[in-house]
Amino acid sequence: MLKLFVKNFKLAFDNIILTAPLIIFISIISAYINFAKSFDNTFIKALFTIVTLITIVSAFACIWFYLVKKFLKLSDKEFVYDKDRVNALKETLKAIPKGFSKYFLPFIGITSAAMLLFLISYNFFDANIPFYIFQKFVTADNINSFRGITFITVSITAFWGLLWIPEVLYAELNPFKALIYSIKKIIMTFPSSILLYLYIYILFILLHFAVIFLMGNPFLYFIVLLLYYYFAIYVTTLLFKYYEQKFLG
């Protein structure tokens, strides 16, 4: 596992070009969300915003993850001439419409489920009537503790979705069957899967705290934000390579 962790630092750096579409996408999503906030809060507006976000995120995700998969395949090849590498890259980019048509609907299912989980966890304490009753008997510190418990619960739930996207990309197009199969594979390789998840989780926590502590320094803050994009590529390539190593070897 350690060899896999270390090797993927270079692999992610070799595919750093994948940060470009990621930055563009996040900028578009941020602009859309800010635009949506300018409208009156109505049920129709909220529904339209959620459906639009699911569509946009699914469209981008299916293309981006497909490109990651194809780029990893290219990384495994050795090219004698640079022209051969350029031609292979062109063929990969030409295959984007094929990847979109193949994975768009599966990612609609993944994105919808993920957004539903996010909305439930984000609004849990505001929408849970028993909590309002219980709130009368606890302090603000205890309430924050319960929110921390919710965060931990979501984190545990995320563990069981660790191999969901690789399963869709490599094996099963039905997103709900893919989730079941990926959970089975996590159970089959539980010790290494929990190690992989904890490793990713610790890296994320360290990066998150770095952002908080460096907010006062614009230059260092910018550097850490760039690391977030690199981290996204690193985690994705790590999960894909882990899946290939464990289940496609």
C-alpha positions, 0 to 999 in steps of 0.5 A: 500500500505504501508503494501505491501511495508514493507512486501516485504522487508522481502519477498525479503530477504527470496528469496535472493537466486535469486540473484545468477542466476542474478549475473551469468547472468549479468556477462555472458552478460557483457563478451559477450558484451566485446567480441562482441566489439572486432569485426569490426563494421558491419551491420551483426555483429550488427544484430547478436549481437542484435539477440543473446542478445535478445535470451540470455536475453529472455531465462534467463528472462523467467526462472528467472521470472518463478522462482520468481513466484514459489518461491512466491507461496512457501513463501505463504505456511507453512511447518511443516518440513524442509524436506517438504520445500526442496522437494517443492524446488526440485519440483520447480527446476524440473519445470524449463523446463516447465516454459522455454517452456511456457514463452520463446516466450512471453519473446522474444516479450517483450525483442525485444520491450524493446530493440527496445525502448532502441535503439531508445531512446539511439540514438534518438538525434544522428539519428534525422535529425531535431535535428541537424538543431535545434542544431545549434541554442541551447547551450550545456546546452539546448541539455542536457536539451533535453536529460533529457526530453528524459529520462523523456519520457522513464520513463513515457513509462516504467510506462505503462509497469509496469504490463506487465511481471506479466500479461504474467506470470499470465494471457496472454501469447501473449505479445502484448495482455498482454501489452494492458491488463496490460495498462487497469489494470493500468488505472483501478487502476491508483492512486495505480499504480502511487503510486507504480511506484513513490515509485519504481522510488524514490528508484532507484534514491536514489540507483543510487545517492548512487552508484555515491557518493560512487564510491571513497570508494571500500568497500561501493561501493561494498555494494551498488552494492549488494543492486542493486541485492536485489533491483531487487528482491524487485521490482520484488516481489513487482510487482508480489504481487501487481498484485496478490493482485489487480487482482487475489484476 
